[in-house]
């Protein structure tokens, strides 16, 4: 059986316990919301080792392992990973993520999967925790293991975690993807959902032409990780032009459709506008000049930007003038992009917002912004600023989906201890960094504010895609580093 051969090869890799557990995890279907079998595997493993364990109401699994003799006075460590994986496959691959085992195999220096995601995110983290729980030769203080539920589709387990369950002082999140990097911060998030209501108006009977304006060719990207690249926002570019043209001529807005996913920088935006027939030629000429200006402003960043207008059929209706007027002004005034950089960590975006979506449907125009910050109070302030702009313009604003960030603490004791551990093992300092996107640490930290937290992991490339792969050598380095860290945890003050 090809499948058994694949797995036997994995279990021959070092560190043996980590790969043994990873091979078993790969056999267990576990897309988000289908985590019953993987929870059972963790609980059965813990029970077979005689360890205290339980599942909470949010479907997180919790395991406790007492300190080894002489280590009882060390700070308590919580090892944390999530149990679900992202189910993605190539179009030509026949595969059922609810039934079929992942076909993991060794490809040179890497482990990857045949036509699907591998689930090393975060299966390797979970396997490393199970290896620590199983190995009685390790030296460590009081240990807790927290395996969280449904991280990939909304961090449900972290949100549902109760206060008072965890006793430890230090949280090691094993869900980062570059060996040799220690993550010490992440951004929290907040959604702004904005609605303008309008009565559709009849278009003018004569003297107007309908033009379709289109902005495209932008790079887009993840609205947290790529926001610091200063890429253009298609919605902002579209409305900036419409606003500027209103000074010299009548521009009526019939419809708009800009952006896509709430967590992506908008690459494309389109609107149907009406201009007087006598102004149409000037309008087109101004647009050409505008495209040139945008290219100059974003030189080296958005060289493929295209801003065009084409004549289109006259629509039957348009957005009522007064609402369109307020909408245009509000979009131009809406904060967008990087708002503040971190002082604790040069080069890290601290606070940002992305105007992700603007779309009309004949009765409403709906807009979406996703705000991010590692400083929770700044996120609140930015939410207020965006609300104020759109409330002035007569829109209804709803702020929802808030989750906390994790602000870097460069004086963290476990950061110091782990930096020394890494240097002792590998002769160089680890990179200390943070991410302008969400990690479970932010949410867990909001419930346990005294926790000293670090996130680290082996090298995983292309997670969430069928090209996902994990570097074999990095798994060994990551696990040795984890074991060394546990042995050198500070004494409890």
N, C-alpha and C positions, 0 to 999 in steps of 0.2 A: 504494500500500500504506500503510494507516494506521500500521502499525508503523514504517516508514521515516520517515514524516512526523513521528512522535513523536520519534524519535531525532535527526533533523536539527535539530529545534527545541532539544533539549537541548544539542547541540554548538555551537549559536550563543550559548550563555550564556558569561559570563566568570566565573572564569579558564578560558580555552579548553582548556588541556591537562587540567585536572582534570575538566571536564565531558565531554571526549572519552573519557577513560578510564572515567568513571562510566557513560556510555552503553554502552560495550562490555561493562563488568562486568554491567550490567543484562540484557544479552543472554545471559549465560552462566549456566546452571542451577548453583546452588551451595548447596543445603541442607546442613546438617551431615552428615558422612560421605559426601557426594557432591561432593567438591571437586577431582576430577581435572582437569576442564576449566579451572577458574579458576587452578589451579597452573600448568598448561601456558601459559595466557595470560601470567602473570607471568614465567615462565622465558623464553618466546619474546620478550617485550618486552625483558627484560634482555639477552638474547643479541643481539638486533637493535641494541642500543645499545653492544655490545661490552663489557658489564660482566660481572665474575666473579659466577657465581650457582650455587646448588645446592639440592637438596631433601634434608632430613635424614630419619632413620628415623621420626620422629614426623609426617612430612608437612608440616613447616614449610618455607617457601621463604626462602632467605637470598640477598641481593644486596649487593655491595660497590661503592661508587663513590669513587674517589680524590678527595682535596682539590683545589680549584681552586688555580692557582699563587699562592704567597704565603700560603696558608691552612693549610699542612701542620702548623704548630705549634699549631693549635687542638685543644681536646678533641674526641675522637671522639663522633659522635652516632649513635644507633641509632633509626631511625624504625620504629614498630611498629603493626600493625593486624591484625585477623583476617579470614580469607577466607570463612568460612561465613556464612549468613544464616538467620533464622527463617522457615520456610515456613508462613504463615497466610493463609487466604483467607476471603472471605465465603461463607456457605452456598450462595448461588445462583450463585456464580462457577464456571464450568467452566475448570479450570486444572490443568496437570500440572507441578509444580515440578521434576521430573527432566528435562523436555523443553522446556517453553515459556519464551520470553524474558519478563522482567517488562515489563509495559506501562506504562512511566514516562511521565508527561506534566506539562506546566507548568500550574499552577492558581494564577493571580495571582502572589503573592509566593513561592509554594512549588512544589517538585516533589513529586509523589505518584504512586501507582500505581493502576491500574484494578482494584479489587477484591481486591488482594493486598498483602502486605508489600512495601515498596519495596526494602529491603536497603541503605538509606543507612547503617544500622548493619550492618556497618562499611565498606560499599562506598565511601563518600566518603573515609574515612581511607585505604583502599587506593589509591584514585584519586589522592589528594593525594601519596602516596609515589611512585607511578609518574610523576606530573607532575614531581616534584623530580628523579627519576632521569633523565628525558628532557630536561629543560631545561638546556642548556649555558650559558645566560646567567646562571645563579645563581652567587652567591659562597658557598662553604661549606668547612668543614674536612673531615676524613675522614668518610665516611658509610657506614652499613650500614643495610639494610632487612630487617626481620624480619616476614614474613607468616605468622601462626600459624594452625594447623588447629583446627577443631572447638571453637571457644570457647563457642558457645551451648549445647552439651549436656554440658559437663564440662571445658572448658579442656584438652583432651587435648594439644594442641600445646605449650602452656606447660608442662604437667607433663612432657612427653617431651623438652623442650629439654635438650641436653647442656651441661655446663660446658665452657668453653674455646673455644666457637664464636665468641662475641661478643667483640670487642676494645675497643668504645667505652667512654666514661666516663659518658655521659648517655643516658637512654632517654626518648624522647618517644612516649607512647602516644596514638594519635589516635582514641580510642574513647569520648570523653565527649560529652555531648549538649546542652550549653548554651554558646553562644558567649560569650566574655568571662569564663568561669570556668576557673580552674586547679585541677585536683584533685591533692592532695599526699598522699593516704592512702586506704586501704581496709581492710576487715576480712577476716581469715582465717576459716576455718570448721572445725568439727569435729562429726561426728554421734555422738550417744549412742543406741545401740539397746539397749533394756532388755526382759528377758523374765522374767515370773513363770510357773512351771509349776504346774498344780493338777489335782487329781482332782475332777471334777464331783460335787457332793453332791446327794442327793435333797432336795427342798424339804420343810419341815415339813408334816405331814399335815393339820393344822387350825389355826384361830385366826389365820392370817396372810392378808393381802391383798397382791396384786401391784400396784405403781404404776410407771408410766413417768414418769421425771423428764426434762424437756427444757429445755435452755438454748439459746436462739437469738436472732436479731436483732442480733448483735454485728457490728462493722465489719470485723474481721479485717485483712487486708492483708499486705504483704511483711514477712517476719519480721526483716529487717534494716532496710530503709528506714523502715518505719512503727513499729518497736519503741519509738522515742522518743516516740511519740504517747500512750503510757501507756494503750493500749486494753486492754480486759478479755480474758482467756483463758478460753474456754468450759470447758476441762477443769478449770482451777483453781476456777472458780466452782461447778461441779458437785460436786467432791469436798470443797470447803470446807463446803458445806451438809450433805453426808452425814456428814462427820466431826463437825460440831457436833451433829447429831441423835442420834448414838450415845450421847451422855452421858445423854439422858433416856429413850431407848427402844431396843429391838432393831431394828437396820436391817441386813438381809441383802442382799448384792449378788448378783444373778443374772447380769447381763451389762452391758457398757458399750461404747459406740462414740462416741468424741469426736475432733473435728478431722479433717483431711484431708491436704493436702500437707505435706511435711516443712518447706518454707520459707514456710509461711503461718501467720499467727496464727489459732488456731482460732475460728471463728464460731459453731459449733454443737456440742453434746455431749448425749448421751442415755444413760440407764441404767435398767435395770429393777431395782427394789428391793422387798424384802418387809418389811412392817411388821405388827405385831400389829393385829388388827381394832380393838381398843379404843383404839389409838394413832393410827389413820388420820386421824381428824378433826383432832387436834392437829397432826399432821405437815403436813397441808394448810394449816392456819392459819399455822404457823411458816414455811412456804414463801412464803406471801403477804408476810409481814413481811420475809423475807429478800430477796425481789425488790425491795421498797421500799428496803431498806437499800443494796442494790447500786446501784440507780438514784441514790441520794443520793451514794454514794461516787464514781460515775462520771458525775456530772452534767456535761452539756456535752460528754461524750465518747461515752457509750453510752446515749443517751436512748431508743433503741428496744429495749433488752434485754427479753427475755421469759423468765421462769423458771416453768414450770408442771408440774403432775403430773396424770396421768389414770389411772383404774383400767384395768388390762389383764389379759388372760388369765394365769392362774397358769402359769409355766413349769414344765417337768418337772424341771429341775435348776438348781443355782446354783453359784457359785464357792465352794469350801470355805472355811468361816468364817475359819480362821486366816490363809489367804493373802489373803482379802479385807480382813481387818483390817490386815495389813501393807501391802497395796497402798494402801489409803485413807490411812494415815498417811504413807507415802512420797510420794504425790502432793501432799499438803498441805505437806510439808516441802521438796519439790523447788524449787530456785531457779528463778525465771522472770522474764523482762522485763529491764529495764536493770539492770546490776550496777555499772557504773562509767562516768563521763563523762570525756572527754578534758581534760587540763590544757593541752595544747599548743594545742588549738583549742576554745574555749568553744562549747557547744551541740552538739558532736559526741558521739554515743554511742561509747564506747571498747570496752566489753565487755557482751554480752547473751546471754540464752538464751531459747528458746521451747519450751515443752512442747507439741509439735505434735500428738501422736497418743496415744490410749489406746484399745485395742480388745481385746475378749475373743473367743475362738473355741470355747470348750468345753473346751480343754486348756491354753491359755496366755492370758496378758494381755501384749500387746506395747505398749511405749511408745517414742516417738521424741522426742528433743530435738535442735535444731540450735543449736550454740553459735557465737558470733562474737566476734572481738576483733581490733583492729589491733595488739595487743601479744601476741606468741605465747605468752609465759610465763603471762600471765593466762588465756588460753584453756585451757592445760594445767591450771592450778589449778582453774578452773571445772569442767573434765572430772572432776578428782579429787573435787570436792565432790559432784557429781551421782552419780558412781560410789559414793561412800561412803554416801550416803543410801539408794540402792537395794540396795547390798550388805548393809547393816544389816538391810534388810527381806527379805533372802533371795533377791533377784532376781539374774539373770546380766546383767552389763553389758558391752557391747562398744563401744569407742570406735574410730571409723574415719573414712576420708574426709577426713583432716586436710589443709588447705592453709594457707599462710602469709598473714598480713596484711602491711600496709605502713603503718608508723607515721609520721605526719606529721613531717617535718624542716623546721621553719620557718626554719632557717639555711641551707637548700640554696642553693648558688651559682647553679644554673640557675633556681631560683625567683626569685632577685633579678634575674638578667639578663632573664628573660621579663617580669617585672613592669615593668622599665624599657622594654623593647621595646614592650609594649602601650601604656604611657603615651605614649611617643614617637609612636606611630602614631595613637592614638585620644583622647589628651588626658584619659584617666581611668585609674585603677588597675583591674586585673582583680580579680574576686572570687576569694579563695583558700579552697578548701573541701576536704572529704573525704567519703567515702561509707561508710556502715556496711553494706557488701555487698561481694561479691567482684569484684575486677578482676584481669586477668592480671598487672599490675605486682607484686602480692604474691608470686605464684609465681615470676615471672622474677627478682625481687629476692632470693628465697631462694637461688637458684643463683648469682646475681651480686651479692653483698651490698654491693659498693662502688659500684654504679650510683646516680647521682643521677637521680631520676625525676619526671616530670610527665605528667599526662593532660589532654588538652584536645580540643576538637572544635567543629564548627558546631552550630547549633540544630536538633535533630531532635525532633519530637513524636510521641507514641504508637508508639514502637518495639515490635516483636513483635506488632503488630496490623495489620489491613488499612487502618487509618487513618494509618499511618506517613507522615510528610512531613518534608522538609528545607527550611529557609528559604534561598532563593537568595542573598540579600545576605550571610547569615552565612557561606556557603561562601567567598565572596570575602574577607571579613574574616579568617576562620580561615586561609586559604591565605597571605594577605599577612603575617599574623602569624608563620606558620611560616617563611616565606622570610626575614623580618626577623630572627627568632630565630637561624636558621642562620648568617646573616652576622655576628651579634654574639656567637657562642659564645665563652666565655672561652679565653684561651691556656692550654695545658697546663702545669701547674706542674712 
